[in-house]
Amino acid sequence: MSAFVAQALREAEHRRATAPAATPHALDGLTVDQLAEAAAAGDAEAVGRLYDTLVLPIYRYVAVRVHRREDAEDLTQLVFERIVSSLPRYRSRGRPFEAWAFRIARNAVIDHVRRDRAHEPLAPGHDTGHNETPDRLTVRGEEIRELRSAIRLLTADQQEALALRFAAGLSAEEAAEVMGKRAGTVRGLTFRAIASLRRLLLLPEEGQVSR
């Protein structure tokens, strides 16, 4: 990890650990885009808050795309190193910061896949609750394997749209910024991907995604 990244996150962690819980902070209530502007200006606390906000969505997105826990963890760390090291050069130009950050994540995943590394599915018990019984874990693991097998049959754009919309939690507009497509195209990709998965998994029809 670069010295800038390590220092920024250490300072942010120290501030969170030592600041009184009831003391308001100037960054409280800021949007992600506003935090990004503060972080780009050198505010280490804003860097820490951006990390806290985005680390789980980016990890989920990466994990869906590479399917292996160790690779997902390594790539997530790499993505944040690239995000933070690029912050001094970040300019919003009217575009959401999350789209900018996920474009970095997307490029990291593409680079990873191009290196043709071996990908293994996440363990069946990944992200399960502590109260799961062995039988429930077995059933859930089988469902995950079936879902991953079905997802691999989708087109690359459909897989990307699903990962951004549902794993990362982006809107169609935000996903469109990442993919370089129109929001309507992303909605269409998402709709067709879900329809294909329903056919492949023999699931009943439900309401359409419109967000």
Secondary structure, 3 states (H helix, E strand, C coil): CCHHHHHHHHHHHHHHHHCCCCCCCCCCCCCHHHHHHHHHCCCHHHHHHHHHHHHHHHHHHHHHHHCCHHHHHHHHHHHHHHHHHHHHHCCCCCCCHHHHHHHHHHHHHHHHHHCCCCCCCCCCCCCCCCCCCHHHHHHHHHHHHHHHHHHCCCCHHHHHHHHHHHHCCCCHHHHHHHHCCCHHHHHHHHHHHHHHHHHHHCCCCCCCCCC
